[in-house]
Every structure is written in C-alpha cells, then in structure tokens.
Amino acid sequence: MTEDLSKKCLVIPDGKGYDIKMFNIPIKYTNFLDYVLIPNGLIKDRTQKLAVDILGSLDNCKQLVVLCVLKGGYKFCSELVDSMERHICSCEINMSIKVEFIRLKSYQNTESTGDVEVIGLSDLSVLSGKHILIVEDIIDTGKTMTYALKLLENYSPAKVQCASLLLKRTPKSCGYIPDYLGFTVEERFIVGYGIDYNEYFRDLPHIAVINDEGIKQFEEVGQ
C-alpha cells in the first residue's frame, strides 16, 4: 500500500484500543474481547462523512445502485444509505438510491489468479449505464474486490466505485484501496458491527478485537 491512507481515512494505530469496561458490551461477549477498536459513535460519524463525499462525486446521476455485500456489510450499508438519503433530502438533490443485496464468491485456481461470481443478481446486464456503489464491510487482501470490479466493468456501467468500512493493513494485500474508506486497521481478528466469527458478534455495536479465548469458545460453538 503506497498511498498515504491518512489522507483517505482514519488510521487506527496497531495495538491501540479502548477498555471494554468503558462500553456497553453484550454480556455474552465480555470475556472474549481484547479491546474495543472503533466505538459505535465514531463509526456512525465517519459513515456520515463518507455519505457526503460519495454524493459529491456523482455528476449527472439520477439513480445510484448500491450493491450491499452480504453478510457482513449490511450494518454499514444501512447506515451509509440512511446518511445519503438524509443528505439528498436536506440538500434537495434530485437523485434516488436503489439497494441490491449480493454475495461475492471467489474461486482460486492452481495459479492463485482467481475468479469471482456475483450471487444475488440474476442478470448483471441491468447494471449497464448505471452508477454503481459496492458497499463492503472489510477489505483484506483486496483480490476478491479487484476481480469483482473487473467483472462489473464488462457490463458497461456509467461508473463503478467501492465503499468499505475497513481496510486491513496486511502484507498479503494486492495493493487495492477502495474509493471510499472509513478506517484502516491492524491485521487482527476483528468482529462486531456486522462482522462475525462463526455467526457470532454481528450484534456487537462496536468493532472490537476478539481474544484467544473467544476464538476457542466460538469455534467450538460453531462446530
């Protein structure tokens, strides 16, 4: 990652977090978290700014098609779309937002080049000429999103962009950075705000780092 991320998002330093005792954490998770990485209020404030930035970049757009990547992206997408719609209304912008829900399924061949299937839209040709915003919870290596964007470009959209709440700082990254980014975070096991571990922690209102005991506990529950 050669781009200066501090000019694009909030950079959360490695190992820096908040004591979970300072937050309202569901009791079922209190013993299984190292610390809160990003509090709920900060997530919402940052999302509101992203909404304004996204709308400001759209020229001559009457309808924005939002592709929400399930499952993890649903909370971020809901907050982002709500923020955009409030801004559209208050600023009297002539634009509508249509939300579709998709899954990105990646396939790796022996050369690790990969391919991606977009599940949820039966006919991707309906995206032709549309302004598209893919909304994701977290970008890890970036390979899946890179392939997905190339796939969607084949259907001649007017514009394709990606908004992600999180980007992991990892040596495994292919170098992809989304157009709109909330935070960049360390390479730790992150949960909360829609991001799960074996379908647990999605209901945690904050983004937090799960501890070793939590990984073991919910790995056993998930089996």
C-alpha positions as CSV (number, residue, x, y, z in Angstrom):
1,M,0.0,0.0,0.0
2,T,1.9,3.0,-1.3
3,E,-0.9,5.5,-1.0
4,D,-1.0,7.8,2.1
5,L,-4.0,6.3,3.8
6,S,-4.1,9.1,6.4
7,K,-5.4,11.4,3.6
8,K,-8.2,9.0,2.7
9,C,-9.4,7.5,6.0
10,L,-8.9,7.4,9.8
11,V,-5.8,5.3,10.6
12,I,-6.3,3.2,13.7
13,P,-2.8,2.5,15.2
14,D,-1.6,-1.0,15.9
15,G,-2.4,-2.2,19.4
16,K,-4.5,0.9,20.2
17,G,-7.9,0.3,21.6
18,Y,-10.3,1.0,24.4
19,D,-11.1,-0.9,27.6
20,I,-14.2,-2.9,27.1
21,K,-15.3,-1.9,30.6
22,M,-15.9,1.6,29.3
23,F,-18.6,0.4,26.9
24,N,-22.0,-1.3,26.9
25,I,-21.0,-4.8,25.7
26,P,-23.4,-7.7,25.5
27,I,-22.7,-9.9,28.5
28,K,-22.2,-13.0,26.3
29,Y,-19.1,-11.3,24.8
30,T,-17.5,-9.5,27.7
31,N,-14.9,-12.3,28.4
32,F,-14.0,-12.8,24.8
33,L,-12.7,-9.5,23.6
34,D,-9.2,-7.9,23.9
35,Y,-10.5,-4.3,23.4
36,V,-12.8,-2.1,21.5
37,L,-11.1,-0.9,18.4
38,I,-13.6,1.5,17.0
39,P,-16.6,2.7,19.1
40,N,-20.1,2.8,17.5
41,G,-20.4,6.6,17.6
42,L,-17.1,7.0,15.7
43,I,-18.3,4.5,13.1
44,K,-21.5,6.5,12.6
45,D,-19.8,9.9,12.4
46,R,-17.3,8.6,9.8
47,T,-20.0,7.0,7.8
48,Q,-21.9,10.3,7.6
49,K,-18.9,12.0,6.2
50,L,-18.4,9.2,3.6
51,A,-22.0,9.6,2.5
52,V,-21.4,13.3,1.8
53,D,-18.2,12.5,-0.1
54,I,-19.9,9.9,-2.2
55,L,-22.8,12.1,-3.2
56,G,-20.4,14.9,-4.0
57,S,-18.5,12.8,-6.5
58,L,-21.6,11.8,-8.6
59,D,-22.2,14.1,-11.6
60,N,-25.4,13.8,-13.6
61,C,-26.5,10.8,-11.5
62,K,-30.3,10.4,-11.2
63,Q,-30.1,7.0,-9.6
64,L,-27.4,5.3,-7.6
65,V,-27.4,1.5,-7.5
66,V,-25.9,0.3,-4.2
67,L,-24.7,-3.3,-4.1
68,C,-24.5,-4.4,-0.5
69,V,-22.2,-7.3,0.0
70,L,-23.7,-9.8,2.5
71,K,-23.5,-10.8,5.2
72,G,-21.0,-8.5,6.9
73,G,-21.8,-5.3,5.0
74,Y,-25.4,-5.0,6.0
75,K,-25.0,-2.7,9.0
76,F,-22.5,-0.4,7.3
77,C,-24.6,-0.3,4.2
78,S,-27.8,0.5,6.1
79,E,-26.1,3.4,7.9
80,L,-24.4,4.7,4.8
81,V,-27.6,4.6,2.7
82,D,-29.6,6.3,5.5
83,S,-27.0,9.1,5.7
84,M,-27.0,9.6,1.9
85,E,-30.8,9.7,1.8
86,R,-30.9,12.3,4.6
87,H,-28.3,14.4,2.8
88,I,-30.2,14.1,-0.5
89,C,-33.4,15.3,1.2
90,S,-31.8,18.2,3.2
91,C,-29.9,19.4,0.1
92,E,-32.7,18.9,-2.3
93,I,-30.7,16.7,-4.6
94,N,-32.6,15.1,-7.5
95,M,-31.4,11.5,-7.0
96,S,-32.8,8.2,-5.9
97,I,-31.0,5.2,-4.4
98,K,-31.7,1.6,-5.2
99,V,-30.2,-1.1,-3.0
100,E,-29.5,-4.7,-4.1
101,F,-28.0,-7.4,-2.0
102,I,-25.2,-9.6,-3.3
103,R,-22.6,-12.1,-2.3
104,L,-19.1,-12.3,-3.8
105,K,-18.0,-15.9,-4.2
106,S,-14.3,-16.4,-5.1
107,Y,-12.7,-19.3,-6.8
108,Q,-8.9,-19.9,-6.7
109,N,-7.2,-22.0,-9.3
110,T,-3.8,-23.6,-9.0
111,E,-2.1,-20.4,-10.1
112,S,-3.9,-18.3,-7.5
113,T,-5.2,-15.8,-10.0
114,G,-8.8,-16.4,-9.0
115,D,-12.3,-15.7,-10.4
116,V,-15.4,-14.2,-8.8
117,E,-19.1,-14.9,-9.1
118,V,-21.6,-12.2,-8.1
119,I,-24.6,-14.0,-6.4
120,G,-27.9,-12.3,-5.9
121,L,-28.4,-10.5,-9.3
122,S,-29.6,-13.0,-11.9
123,D,-28.8,-10.6,-14.8
124,L,-25.9,-8.3,-14.4
125,S,-26.7,-6.6,-17.7
126,V,-29.3,-4.5,-15.8
127,L,-26.3,-2.5,-14.5
128,S,-25.5,-1.2,-17.9
129,G,-25.3,2.6,-17.9
130,K,-25.9,2.8,-14.1
131,H,-23.9,4.5,-11.4
132,I,-22.9,1.6,-9.0
133,L,-21.5,1.7,-5.5
134,I,-20.4,-1.6,-4.0
135,V,-20.6,-1.5,-0.2
136,E,-18.3,-3.9,1.8
137,D,-17.6,-4.3,5.5
138,I,-13.8,-5.1,5.2
139,I,-11.2,-5.4,2.6
140,D,-8.5,-7.9,3.4
141,T,-6.2,-8.9,0.6
142,G,-8.3,-6.9,-1.9
143,K,-8.2,-9.7,-4.5
144,T,-11.9,-10.6,-4.5
145,M,-13.0,-6.9,-4.8
146,T,-10.5,-6.4,-7.6
147,Y,-11.9,-9.3,-9.6
148,A,-15.5,-8.2,-8.9
149,L,-14.9,-4.7,-10.2
150,K,-13.3,-6.1,-13.4
151,L,-16.4,-8.3,-13.8
152,L,-18.9,-5.5,-13.4
153,E,-16.9,-3.3,-15.9
154,N,-17.8,-5.9,-18.5
155,Y,-21.4,-4.7,-18.3
156,S,-20.7,-1.1,-19.2
157,P,-21.9,0.7,-16.1
158,A,-21.6,4.5,-16.1
159,K,-19.4,4.3,-13.0
160,V,-18.4,1.7,-10.5
161,Q,-17.0,2.5,-7.1
162,C,-16.5,0.8,-3.8
163,A,-17.0,1.9,-0.3
164,S,-15.6,-0.2,2.6
165,L,-15.8,0.5,6.3
166,L,-12.5,-1.2,7.0
167,L,-9.2,-2.0,5.2
168,K,-6.7,-4.3,6.9
169,R,-3.0,-3.4,6.8
170,T,-1.6,-6.7,5.7
171,P,1.4,-7.9,3.7
172,K,-1.0,-10.2,1.8
173,S,-2.7,-7.2,0.2
174,C,-2.7,-6.9,-3.5
175,G,-2.5,-3.1,-3.2
176,Y,-6.2,-2.4,-3.8
177,I,-7.6,0.5,-1.9
178,P,-11.4,1.3,-2.1
179,D,-12.6,4.6,-3.5
180,Y,-14.2,5.4,-0.1
181,L,-12.8,4.1,3.1
182,G,-13.8,4.5,6.7
183,F,-10.8,3.2,8.7
184,T,-7.6,1.2,8.2
185,V,-6.8,-1.3,10.9
186,E,-4.2,-3.7,12.1
187,E,-4.1,-7.3,11.0
188,R,-6.0,-8.8,13.9
189,F,-9.2,-10.9,14.2
190,I,-11.8,-8.2,14.1
191,V,-15.5,-8.6,15.0
192,G,-18.6,-6.5,15.6
193,Y,-20.9,-4.1,13.7
194,G,-22.0,-6.9,11.3
195,I,-18.6,-8.7,11.1
196,D,-18.9,-12.2,12.6
197,Y,-17.0,-15.1,13.8
198,N,-19.0,-18.3,13.2
199,E,-22.1,-16.1,13.0
200,Y,-21.5,-14.6,16.5
201,F,-20.6,-11.0,17.3
202,R,-22.6,-9.4,14.4
203,D,-24.8,-7.8,17.0
204,L,-21.9,-6.2,18.8
205,P,-22.4,-2.5,18.3
206,H,-18.7,-1.6,18.2
207,I,-15.8,-3.0,16.3
208,A,-13.5,-5.0,18.6
209,V,-10.7,-7.5,18.6
210,I,-11.6,-11.0,19.7
211,N,-9.2,-12.7,22.2
212,D,-7.8,-16.2,22.0
213,E,-10.3,-17.5,24.5
214,G,-13.1,-16.1,22.3
215,I,-11.7,-17.7,19.2
216,K,-11.6,-21.1,21.0
217,Q,-15.1,-20.7,22.6
218,F,-17.0,-19.7,19.5
219,E,-15.0,-22.1,17.3
220,E,-16.4,-24.9,19.5
221,V,-19.9,-23.5,19.5
222,G,-19.8,-23.1,15.7
223,Q,-18.9,-26.8,15.1
